[in-house]
Amino acid sequence: METRSKSRRAGIDRFSSLPDIVAHKVVSFLEMEDISRLSVVSKRCRQLCISAPSLSFDVIPYRTDARKRAQLMNYLERLLILRKGMDTQDCHIRWCLESSFNFAEEEYRVLSWLHNALVCDFRRLDLDVNLKSGSDFVLPFSLFCSKSLESLTMTFTNRTGILKIPSSIGGTSGFSSLKCLKMTSVRINNSIGELVSSYCKSLEQLFLHDIRGIESITINSSSLKVLIVQFTYDLVHLHVSAKELAHLGLYWSFNSPNICELDLSALKLENLAYVVKHSTEPKPSFDKYLVHLLRDVAANIKGLILTDYSMLELFKLGCLPILLPNLELFYTFIVHARNDLVPTVASFLKGTPKLHGLYVGKCRKNPMGSGMKMRSVGRRESQGVSFLQNLKLVNIELITSQGWNELKLIKYFLKTAEDLERMTVLYSTPSLSKVVRKTVQHEKASSNAIVEFRRL
């Protein structure tokens, strides 16, 4: 106790004595205003603030304070100048140009930060900008010349403004090291396909969320492994040729009455999410695309997400079962629990001899979070055994108010899945207690099966 009191009286700076890796971790939790204050405490603190491997520029706390906003911009510029040549891992810029007191000046400042960030050899850049309606945001030419940038995330928070790619990049090699590109709520003046195909030769992951103003995307890539397309309402034509593509997610909603077209060439595909919805008439038939795609990737596919609507259409066309010999995990998102739910699901599952995990329920952001986890389980050889004999885990969500059609499906699995280990029944209202009781009372083909109930 006496030693601690002496230390306080002596003014020992314990923070400055920390190893750089620990001190930088502490600094990463501070707001930029606090970092600027810390930088004037001592030479050691100043150096730690300047050399921090991760930076976050966030104007939102000072959106309505012109004086603090100007002070923050000046500090950020000095910081980036002092950091020239220092290795930097992450940079996050969150800026609201819509509330800017001087739009032209602040836009110039943000672009200069992007340029200076590249001089610091940033590996990951996250750009979140709130633009004025109808304004353009032109990416600096130097961004495309970066040899260190591995991950780029761009978000236009209010879905306004247009992202412009400078025409002068034609003579560059583009993002030579970029591995991951995420674009959210972005309107773009150029073809996303051209950007990816021509200037992202090393790209492995592409995420397109709520992209507006584009009706057609054509992607040709020899490196792309993950492609996720979500809520691209104007998109009606998608053409993808990616020989290394292993994970494809299509959460596709249509507002256009135009004829829609899907052309995919990805023979190494292992995981597919195909959730397609059309809000106008006449509704296009995507069944032929889905059938061709499933048959093309049948030998490799291990994880699959479909809606009950897609399965029903395949069932009506007589295309089921489609043999998917290596499918291990299947999610079916239910829009309406129809009377023909059981025969449709049963017909589909006849083509999945190695299936051991099944989720039936509403479309959720992360169905894994409902309690179903992928895990290694012992499997028997599928030849000459029942098509449900490898099924171990089942999650079923009670969707309708009465839950009777879901109950039929529950009974079906309890009766036929001989190696079932666990079934989880998810429900949201107490009125479904009758379904719960009937499930408990039902006979089970597997004496080891555990049935549990969880309220959402």
Secondary structure, DSSP 8 states (H G I E B T S, - for coil): -HHHHHHHHHT--TTTTS-HHHHHHHHTTS-HHHHHHHTTT-HHHHHHHHT-SEEEEE-GGGTT-HHHHHHHHHHHHHHHHHTTT--EEEEEEEEESTT-SSHHHHHHHHHHHHHHHHHTTEEEEEEEEE--TT-EEE--GGGGG-SS--EEEEEETTS-SEEE--GGGGGS---SS--EEEEES-BBSS-HHHHHHHH-TT--EEEEES-BS-SEEEEEESS--EEEEE--TT--EEEEEETT--EEEEEEEE---S--EEEEE-TT--EEEEEEEE-SSS----HHHHHHHHHHSTTT--EEEEEHHHHHHHHHTT------TT--EEEEE-SS--TTHHHHHHHHHTT-TT--EEEEES--S-GGGGT-----------TTS-TTTT--EEEEE--SSS-HHHHHHHHHHHHH-TT--EEEEEESSGGGHHHHHHHHHS--S-TT-EEEEEE-
